[in-house]
Every structure is written in structure tokens, then in C-alpha cells.
Amino acid sequence: MKVGFAILCFLNGFSSGTNQVFFSNMHNCLYFSKFLSKQKSVKIGNEDKQFSCYCKMVMVNEKVRLY
């Protein structure tokens, strides 16, 4: 096992998907989470939905690719 940083993205509090991307360090993870979180809100029906991302330190299998 090795340490990785997962980026978790949510659309109005609901998970945006099951695919996870893992980073080798927190700086890369934070860069992408800030970039993705600054996107404009999405209008679905009559509601505006906000996209937000967070980083979480996790243990991953040795075979998992870290970006």
C-alpha cells in the first residue's frame, strides 16, 4: 500500500461519479480541485447546481497509477 490523494467531486452534494483520480502529492490535487470548483454553476431544470471538489488522503494499492 502507498499514500495517494483522491479528488472527490460533487454536484450539489451528490457524488459526480464512481471514477476516482489519484495524485501523488497534495499540491497537484489541490490545484485541480480549485480549478474544477471555480466552474460556473450548471442549470438543470429550474435549479442552479454548483460543482465542488475536495482532496482526501487515502491508501491505495501499489498498482494504482498516481498522477
C-alpha positions as CSV (number, residue, x, y, z in Angstrom):
1,M,0.0,0.0,0.0
2,K,1.1,3.6,-0.7
3,V,-0.3,7.0,0.1
4,G,-2.3,8.9,-2.6
5,F,-4.6,11.8,-2.7
6,A,-8.0,11.3,-4.2
7,I,-10.0,14.1,-5.7
8,L,-13.7,13.8,-4.9
9,C,-16.2,15.9,-6.8
10,F,-19.8,16.6,-6.0
11,L,-22.7,18.3,-7.8
12,N,-24.9,20.0,-5.2
13,G,-23.8,17.5,-2.6
14,F,-24.2,14.3,-4.7
15,S,-21.2,12.4,-6.0
16,S,-20.5,13.1,-9.6
17,G,-19.4,9.6,-10.5
18,T,-17.5,6.5,-9.4
19,N,-14.3,7.1,-11.3
20,Q,-11.6,8.5,-9.0
21,V,-8.3,10.1,-9.9
22,F,-5.4,9.7,-7.5
23,F,-2.5,12.2,-7.2
24,S,1.0,11.6,-5.8
25,N,1.0,14.8,-3.8
26,M,-1.4,17.2,-2.2
27,H,-0.3,20.2,-4.3
28,N,-1.4,18.6,-7.5
29,C,-4.7,17.5,-6.0
30,L,-5.5,21.0,-4.6
31,Y,-4.6,22.6,-8.0
32,F,-7.2,20.5,-9.8
33,S,-9.8,20.7,-7.1
34,K,-9.7,24.5,-7.0
35,F,-9.8,24.7,-10.8
36,L,-12.8,22.4,-11.0
37,S,-14.6,24.1,-8.1
38,K,-14.4,27.5,-9.8
39,Q,-16.5,26.4,-12.8
40,K,-19.8,28.2,-13.4
41,S,-22.9,26.7,-11.9
42,V,-24.9,24.3,-14.0
43,K,-28.6,24.9,-14.7
44,I,-30.6,21.7,-14.5
45,G,-34.3,22.3,-14.8
46,N,-35.1,25.4,-12.7
47,E,-32.2,24.8,-10.3
48,D,-28.6,26.1,-10.4
49,K,-26.2,23.3,-9.3
50,Q,-22.8,24.0,-8.0
51,F,-19.8,21.7,-8.7
52,S,-17.3,21.3,-5.8
53,C,-14.2,19.1,-5.4
54,Y,-12.2,18.1,-2.4
55,C,-8.9,16.2,-1.7
56,K,-8.6,13.3,0.6
57,M,-5.5,11.4,1.7
58,V,-6.1,7.6,1.1
59,M,-4.1,4.4,1.0
60,V,-4.0,2.8,-2.5
61,N,-2.8,-0.4,-3.9
62,E,0.8,-0.4,-5.3
63,K,-0.6,-1.0,-8.8
64,V,-2.7,2.2,-8.8
65,R,-1.3,5.0,-11.0
66,L,-0.7,8.3,-9.3
67,Y,-0.7,11.4,-11.4
